[in-house]
Amino acid sequence: MFAYDLRLALDSMKRHPGLSALMVLAIALGIAVCTVTFTIYHAMATNPIPHKSDQLYAVTLDTWSAERPYDDEKPDLAPQLLTYRDAMYLHGAKAAPRSVVMYKSGALIVPERNGVKPFNPELRVTSHEFFLMFDVPFQYGQGWDAAADEGPQPVVVLDHETNEKVFGGTNSVGQTIKLGKVEYRVVGVLKPWAPSPKFFDLNNGSFEDAEHAYVPYGWGKTLELPVYGNTNCWKPEAGETYQDFLNSECVWLQFWAELPTAADRDKYQAFVDNYARSQKAQGRMQRPLNNRLYDVEQWLDRNEVVQRDNRVLIGIALMFLGVCLVNVVGLLLAKFLNAAPLTGLRRALGASRRDIVRQHMTEVLLLGLAGGVLGLLLAVGGLAGIRAIYSSDFNGSSYERLTQIDPVIVLVTLALALLAGAIAGLYPSWRIGRTAPAVYLKTQ
């Protein structure tokens, strides 16, 4: 029966190719707009580490001025970053099973490989727990240990791209590479790794690339490596030396703790609060006690990775699809009523109302499927256009990730197209199924 209905649907579309093409195009335009919007929203809203998102916590302390909050619009929020003294104390206390302190920096690489020019990669100056906490995948070797942090030892982990550029993609573990003035020994090489959003550091952009090289945290102080991320101070700071900067109340360090259980979290919250109380007794942290632990989902929400505008765009896209469907309904009514004499003949030959509705719904679903496929093609073109527009931007690779259609979006798009077709065709199919055949048979 389905094959018969499908043949009738194809014959109907062939009899009115222009009208059928117009309906397919109307559905395709609505689907394309929704697909582009859904793709970007899906990339933004995806949890980058779902299996550990309830175990990893960004730690914030309210070290800001007693006279004013960190954020005037959201006075209940503490700074997103920590001061050097606070980060060093929390990390050194070992109150969490694992914790990581880090920031973004950079240094010049002068490759020894012929034909490769010197370049300035981004560095992540971090403690050794970074790789285990965030499940960073290794292609060769591994990270360093705690002793390398404290030394600091001249060791480095390279990302996949930098290893390709400097060492031709070979196993470079044990090789040396010069970063700035120091020669580092390569202890690990990462597999391609680009968590999106870049949840562990949202300060320079939620969807920027991960850093190209990773060095032990101790090198930050030893070499006075610059801060490439945000640095915020609530008062003028005296002194001009790097040590003065470390002693200041400026916030610039990211700090995360791994807390596997709810009991671990409660215990660590109490530890952080007690530390803040001890600092209050010394004249620091004079604002009301406001120390928070954010898991990954809460941290993305706190930093508004998926902004309100993106959610509004989803609604606008669906409204546009609705307008397209209203037009399709009108076109379907015109088409079905124009073919009512043939429908009346089928009814006279014994077809039931259910048969008529099913046959017309088969045609509608076929139109919806065709609109979905065309909509996907239009969406791919639209996303390619977005990538081309922003390809010259300093963060162009972010748009590369944000505009990639994955299998989930393809399935959602096709399902949405079929649903849209069914919704658009429900009333016209019911209407033609309810029409009395005698009216049309008398006119023939």
JOKA-V562626 format. One record per backbone hydrogen bond with DSSP energy under -1.0 kcal/mol. NH is the residue of the N-H (numbers start at 0). CO is the residue of the C=O. E is the energy in kcal/mol with one decimal. If there is no record, write none. Layout:
nh=[NH & NH]
co=[CO & CO]
e=[E & E]
This chain:
nh=[4 & 5 & 6 & 7 & 8 & 9 & 10 & 11 & 12 & 13 & 14 & 15 & 19 & 20 & 21 & 22 & 23 & 24 & 25 & 26 & 27 & 28 & 29 & 30 & 31 & 32 & 33 & 34 & 35 & 36 & 37 & 38 & 39 & 40 & 41 & 42 & 43 & 44 & 45 & 51 & 54 & 55 & 56 & 57 & 58 & 59 & 62 & 76 & 81 & 86 & 87 & 88 & 89 & 90 & 91 & 92 & 99 & 101 & 102 & 104 & 106 & 108 & 115 & 118 & 122 & 123 & 124 & 125 & 126 & 129 & 132 & 133 & 135 & 138 & 139 & 141 & 149 & 150 & 152 & 154 & 155 & 156 & 157 & 158 & 162 & 163 & 164 & 165 & 166 & 167 & 168 & 169 & 171 & 173 & 174 & 176 & 178 & 179 & 181 & 183 & 184 & 185 & 186 & 188 & 189 & 190 & 197 & 198 & 200 & 207 & 211 & 212 & 213 & 214 & 216 & 218 & 219 & 221 & 222 & 224 & 227 & 231 & 244 & 245 & 246 & 250 & 251 & 252 & 253 & 255 & 256 & 257 & 258 & 264 & 265 & 266 & 267 & 268 & 269 & 270 & 271 & 272 & 273 & 274 & 275 & 276 & 277 & 278 & 279 & 280 & 282 & 283 & 291 & 293 & 295 & 298 & 299 & 300 & 301 & 302 & 303 & 304 & 310 & 311 & 312 & 313 & 314 & 315 & 316 & 317 & 318 & 319 & 320 & 321 & 322 & 323 & 324 & 325 & 326 & 327 & 328 & 329 & 330 & 331 & 332 & 333 & 334 & 335 & 336 & 337 & 338 & 339 & 342 & 343 & 344 & 345 & 346 & 347 & 348 & 349 & 350 & 355 & 356 & 357 & 358 & 359 & 360 & 361 & 362 & 363 & 364 & 365 & 366 & 367 & 368 & 369 & 370 & 371 & 372 & 373 & 374 & 375 & 376 & 377 & 378 & 379 & 380 & 381 & 382 & 383 & 384 & 385 & 386 & 387 & 388 & 389 & 392 & 395 & 397 & 399 & 400 & 401 & 402 & 403 & 409 & 410 & 411 & 412 & 413 & 414 & 415 & 416 & 417 & 418 & 419 & 420 & 421 & 422 & 423 & 424 & 425 & 428 & 429 & 430 & 431 & 432 & 433 & 440 & 441]
co=[0 & 1 & 2 & 3 & 4 & 5 & 6 & 7 & 8 & 9 & 10 & 11 & 15 & 16 & 17 & 18 & 19 & 20 & 21 & 22 & 23 & 24 & 25 & 26 & 27 & 28 & 29 & 30 & 31 & 32 & 33 & 34 & 35 & 36 & 37 & 38 & 39 & 40 & 41 & 48 & 51 & 51 & 256 & 293 & 254 & 291 & 60 & 73 & 252 & 82 & 83 & 84 & 85 & 86 & 87 & 88 & 255 & 253 & 124 & 122 & 120 & 118 & 112 & 108 & 104 & 212 & 102 & 214 & 100 & 126 & 128 & 129 & 130 & 188 & 188 & 186 & 145 & 146 & 147 & 152 & 184 & 213 & 187 & 211 & 158 & 159 & 160 & 161 & 162 & 163 & 162 & 166 & 169 & 185 & 171 & 183 & 181 & 107 & 178 & 176 & 153 & 174 & 155 & 139 & 157 & 136 & 205 & 196 & 197 & 204 & 121 & 121 & 156 & 123 & 125 & 215 & 216 & 217 & 218 & 219 & 103 & 250 & 240 & 241 & 242 & 231 & 81 & 81 & 101 & 99 & 56 & 97 & 54 & 260 & 261 & 262 & 263 & 264 & 265 & 266 & 267 & 268 & 269 & 270 & 271 & 272 & 273 & 274 & 275 & 276 & 279 & 278 & 59 & 57 & 52 & 294 & 295 & 296 & 297 & 298 & 300 & 299 & 306 & 307 & 308 & 309 & 310 & 311 & 312 & 313 & 314 & 315 & 316 & 317 & 318 & 319 & 320 & 321 & 322 & 323 & 324 & 325 & 326 & 327 & 328 & 329 & 330 & 331 & 332 & 333 & 334 & 336 & 338 & 339 & 340 & 341 & 342 & 343 & 344 & 346 & 345 & 351 & 352 & 353 & 354 & 355 & 356 & 357 & 358 & 359 & 360 & 361 & 362 & 363 & 364 & 365 & 366 & 367 & 368 & 369 & 370 & 371 & 372 & 373 & 374 & 375 & 376 & 377 & 378 & 379 & 380 & 381 & 382 & 383 & 384 & 385 & 389 & 392 & 394 & 395 & 396 & 397 & 398 & 400 & 405 & 406 & 407 & 408 & 409 & 410 & 411 & 412 & 413 & 414 & 415 & 416 & 417 & 418 & 419 & 420 & 421 & 424 & 425 & 426 & 427 & 428 & 429 & 436 & 437]
e=[-2.6 & -2.7 & -2.1 & -2.2 & -2.3 & -2.3 & -2.3 & -2.3 & -2.1 & -2.1 & -1.7 & -1.1 & -2.5 & -2.6 & -2.0 & -2.0 & -2.5 & -2.5 & -2.2 & -2.4 & -2.7 & -2.5 & -1.7 & -2.7 & -2.9 & -2.1 & -2.0 & -2.9 & -2.5 & -2.0 & -3.2 & -2.7 & -1.9 & -2.5 & -3.3 & -2.1 & -2.0 & -2.7 & -1.1 & -1.6 & -2.2 & -1.4 & -2.6 & -2.8 & -2.4 & -2.3 & -1.5 & -2.0 & -2.4 & -2.4 & -2.6 & -1.8 & -2.6 & -2.4 & -2.3 & -1.9 & -2.6 & -1.9 & -1.8 & -2.7 & -1.3 & -3.2 & -1.6 & -1.8 & -2.5 & -2.3 & -2.4 & -2.2 & -1.1 & -1.8 & -2.8 & -2.0 & -2.2 & -3.2 & -2.0 & -2.2 & -1.8 & -2.1 & -1.9 & -2.2 & -2.1 & -2.1 & -2.3 & -2.6 & -2.1 & -2.0 & -2.1 & -2.8 & -2.2 & -1.0 & -1.7 & -1.3 & -1.0 & -2.9 & -2.5 & -2.5 & -2.5 & -3.4 & -1.8 & -3.2 & -3.2 & -3.1 & -2.5 & -2.9 & -2.7 & -2.0 & -3.5 & -2.2 & -1.6 & -1.1 & -1.9 & -1.4 & -2.4 & -1.7 & -1.2 & -1.7 & -2.0 & -2.0 & -2.4 & -1.6 & -3.2 & -2.2 & -1.6 & -2.2 & -1.9 & -2.9 & -2.4 & -2.0 & -2.4 & -2.2 & -2.6 & -3.0 & -3.5 & -1.9 & -2.6 & -2.4 & -2.2 & -2.6 & -2.0 & -1.9 & -2.6 & -2.4 & -2.4 & -2.1 & -2.3 & -2.2 & -2.0 & -1.9 & -2.2 & -1.8 & -1.6 & -2.4 & -1.3 & -2.4 & -1.9 & -2.7 & -2.4 & -1.9 & -2.8 & -2.1 & -1.4 & -2.4 & -1.2 & -2.2 & -2.2 & -1.3 & -1.6 & -2.3 & -2.6 & -2.2 & -2.2 & -2.4 & -2.2 & -2.2 & -2.2 & -2.1 & -2.2 & -2.1 & -1.7 & -1.9 & -2.6 & -1.7 & -2.1 & -2.8 & -2.5 & -2.1 & -2.4 & -3.2 & -2.5 & -1.6 & -1.2 & -1.3 & -1.5 & -3.0 & -2.0 & -2.0 & -2.4 & -2.2 & -1.5 & -1.5 & -2.4 & -2.0 & -2.7 & -2.7 & -2.4 & -2.2 & -2.6 & -2.0 & -1.5 & -2.2 & -2.8 & -2.0 & -2.2 & -2.5 & -2.7 & -2.3 & -2.6 & -2.4 & -2.4 & -2.4 & -2.6 & -2.3 & -2.0 & -2.5 & -2.6 & -2.7 & -1.9 & -2.5 & -2.9 & -2.2 & -2.0 & -1.9 & -2.3 & -2.3 & -2.2 & -1.9 & -1.4 & -2.0 & -1.5 & -1.3 & -1.6 & -2.3 & -1.6 & -1.2 & -1.8 & -2.5 & -2.5 & -2.7 & -2.4 & -2.5 & -2.7 & -2.4 & -2.3 & -2.5 & -2.9 & -2.5 & -2.5 & -2.7 & -2.5 & -2.2 & -1.2 & -2.4 & -2.2 & -3.0 & -2.3 & -1.8 & -1.4 & -2.2 & -1.9]
